[in-house]
Amino acid sequence: MSGELTRPRPQVSRWLVQALLVLVGAAVLGSLAGVVWEWVWTPPSGVAYQGRFVLDENGLPGEFSGTGWYVVVSAAAGILLGAGAALLSRDGEVVSLVAVALGAVLAGWLMFQIGHSLGPPDPAVLAASADDLTAINGDLRVGGAGVHPHVYTFDSAAFVAFPAGALLAFSALVLALTPRRRTGD
């Protein structure tokens, strides 16, 4: 042996580049989706009362709009991610599928973090030092019935929307665009 390092096969290098492009695209798309999520959402209104944040009659329906808009925006962005990855991957579909799955989870997390940070501050913190009946807007979050409003856990079904949209679009396009192999010829 001459001691030379062997160069990776061009096919493996191409797959790695595809996977990296999918992951970078997912991060960019998730970040943009976070901005869009905050932009389309309307904060629920409430007031401070005895040091606590209380939704008013107009804010109560808006309590769930953060979750609803998260699902809509993340599913749409996931579909874009999956479609883009499917069109990008000429071969190495399994590598791209894994990259789409990982990228979609990353994108959903980034979307939540960026959207939440762009939204209003935690109303419980504001209400703690505010006078009674001071108007306060709720914060942007994903939640639902039975979830404490200020505990950010990632156990909500809404967080499945980004990966589900991405994997569905990727799989559908790969199946549609891949030439069918004929058997028996």
LINRA-V814413 format. One record per residue. RES is the residue in three letters. SS is DSSP state (H for helix, E for strand, L for the rest). OMEGA is omega in radians with two decimals (* if undefined). D_CENTER is the distance of its C-alpha to the mean C-alpha in whole Angstrom. Layout:
res = [RES | RES]
ss = [SS | SS]
omega = [OMEGA | OMEGA]
d_center = [D_CENTER | D_CENTER]
This chain:
res = [MET | SER | GLY | GLU | LEU | THR | ARG | PRO | ARG | PRO | GLN | VAL | SER | ARG | TRP | LEU | VAL | GLN | ALA | LEU | LEU | VAL | LEU | VAL | GLY | ALA | ALA | VAL | LEU | GLY | SER | LEU | ALA | GLY | VAL | VAL | TRP | GLU | TRP | VAL | TRP | THR | PRO | PRO | SER | GLY | VAL | ALA | TYR | GLN | GLY | ARG | PHE | VAL | LEU | ASP | GLU | ASN | GLY | LEU | PRO | GLY | GLU | PHE | SER | GLY | THR | GLY | TRP | TYR | VAL | VAL | VAL | SER | ALA | ALA | ALA | GLY | ILE | LEU | LEU | GLY | ALA | GLY | ALA | ALA | LEU | LEU | SER | ARG | ASP | GLY | GLU | VAL | VAL | SER | LEU | VAL | ALA | VAL | ALA | LEU | GLY | ALA | VAL | LEU | ALA | GLY | TRP | LEU | MET | PHE | GLN | ILE | GLY | HIS | SER | LEU | GLY | PRO | PRO | ASP | PRO | ALA | VAL | LEU | ALA | ALA | SER | ALA | ASP | ASP | LEU | THR | ALA | ILE | ASN | GLY | ASP | LEU | ARG | VAL | GLY | GLY | ALA | GLY | VAL | HIS | PRO | HIS | VAL | TYR | THR | PHE | ASP | SER | ALA | ALA | PHE | VAL | ALA | PHE | PRO | ALA | GLY | ALA | LEU | LEU | ALA | PHE | SER | ALA | LEU | VAL | LEU | ALA | LEU | THR | PRO | ARG | ARG | ARG | THR | GLY | ASP]
ss = [L | L | L | L | L | L | L | L | L | H | H | H | H | H | H | H | H | H | H | H | H | H | H | H | H | H | H | H | H | H | H | H | H | H | H | H | H | H | H | H | L | L | L | L | E | E | E | E | E | L | L | E | E | E | E | L | L | L | H | H | H | H | L | L | H | H | H | H | H | H | H | H | H | H | H | H | H | H | H | H | H | H | H | H | H | H | H | H | L | L | L | L | H | H | H | H | H | H | H | H | H | H | H | H | H | H | H | H | H | H | H | H | H | H | H | H | H | H | L | L | L | L | H | H | H | H | H | H | L | L | L | L | L | L | E | E | E | L | L | L | L | L | L | L | L | L | L | L | L | L | L | L | L | L | L | L | H | H | H | H | H | H | H | H | H | H | H | H | H | H | H | H | H | H | H | H | H | L | L | L | L | L | L | L | L]
omega = [-3.07 | 3.12 | 3.11 | 3.02 | 3.09 | 3.12 | 3.13 | 3.11 | -3.12 | -3.12 | 3.13 | 3.10 | 3.13 | 3.12 | 3.13 | 3.10 | 3.09 | -3.13 | 3.13 | 3.10 | 3.11 | -3.13 | 3.11 | 3.10 | 3.12 | 3.14 | 3.13 | -3.13 | 3.10 | 3.11 | 3.10 | 3.12 | 3.08 | 3.09 | 3.13 | 3.13 | 3.14 | -3.09 | -3.08 | -3.07 | 3.04 | -3.10 | 3.05 | -3.11 | 3.13 | -3.13 | 2.99 | 3.08 | -3.12 | 3.08 | 3.14 | 3.07 | 3.14 | 3.09 | 3.04 | -3.07 | 3.09 | -3.08 | -3.08 | 3.09 | -3.14 | -3.13 | -3.07 | -3.11 | 3.09 | 3.11 | -3.14 | 3.12 | 3.08 | -3.13 | -3.11 | -3.08 | -3.10 | 3.09 | 3.11 | 3.12 | 3.09 | 3.10 | 3.09 | 3.12 | -3.12 | 3.13 | 3.12 | 3.13 | 3.13 | 3.12 | 3.13 | -3.01 | 3.11 | 3.04 | -3.10 | -3.09 | -3.13 | 3.10 | 3.13 | 3.12 | 3.10 | 3.12 | 3.11 | -3.14 | 3.13 | -3.14 | -3.14 | 3.07 | 3.09 | -3.11 | 3.11 | 3.11 | 3.12 | 3.13 | 3.14 | -3.07 | -3.09 | 3.12 | -3.14 | -3.12 | 3.10 | -3.12 | 3.14 | 3.11 | -3.13 | -3.09 | 3.12 | 3.12 | 3.13 | -3.08 | -3.10 | -3.10 | -3.09 | 3.04 | 3.10 | 3.11 | 2.99 | -3.13 | 3.14 | 3.05 | 3.05 | -3.13 | -3.13 | -3.10 | 3.03 | -3.12 | 3.11 | -3.13 | 3.10 | 3.12 | 3.11 | -3.00 | -3.06 | 3.04 | -3.06 | 3.07 | -3.12 | 3.13 | 3.12 | 3.09 | -3.14 | -3.10 | 3.09 | -3.02 | -3.11 | 3.12 | -3.13 | 3.11 | -3.12 | -3.11 | 3.10 | -3.14 | 3.13 | -3.10 | -3.13 | -3.12 | 3.11 | 3.12 | -3.12 | -3.04 | -3.12 | 3.10 | 3.14 | 3.10 | 3.13 | 3.07 | 3.09 | 3.10 | *]
d_center = [49 | 49 | 46 | 44 | 40 | 39 | 37 | 33 | 34 | 32 | 30 | 29 | 28 | 26 | 24 | 23 | 23 | 20 | 18 | 18 | 17 | 14 | 13 | 14 | 12 | 9 | 9 | 11 | 9 | 5 | 8 | 10 | 7 | 8 | 11 | 11 | 10 | 13 | 15 | 15 | 15 | 19 | 19 | 22 | 25 | 27 | 30 | 31 | 34 | 36 | 33 | 30 | 28 | 28 | 27 | 29 | 30 | 28 | 25 | 25 | 23 | 21 | 20 | 17 | 16 | 13 | 12 | 13 | 11 | 8 | 8 | 10 | 8 | 5 | 8 | 10 | 8 | 7 | 11 | 12 | 11 | 13 | 15 | 16 | 16 | 18 | 21 | 21 | 22 | 25 | 26 | 24 | 22 | 22 | 21 | 18 | 17 | 16 | 15 | 12 | 12 | 11 | 9 | 7 | 7 | 7 | 5 | 2 | 5 | 6 | 5 | 6 | 9 | 10 | 10 | 12 | 14 | 15 | 16 | 19 | 21 | 21 | 24 | 25 | 26 | 28 | 29 | 31 | 33 | 34 | 37 | 36 | 35 | 33 | 30 | 27 | 24 | 21 | 18 | 14 | 13 | 11 | 14 | 17 | 21 | 22 | 19 | 21 | 20 | 20 | 18 | 15 | 14 | 12 | 14 | 12 | 12 | 9 | 7 | 8 | 7 | 5 | 8 | 10 | 10 | 10 | 13 | 15 | 15 | 16 | 18 | 20 | 21 | 22 | 24 | 25 | 26 | 27 | 31 | 33 | 35 | 39 | 40 | 44 | 45]
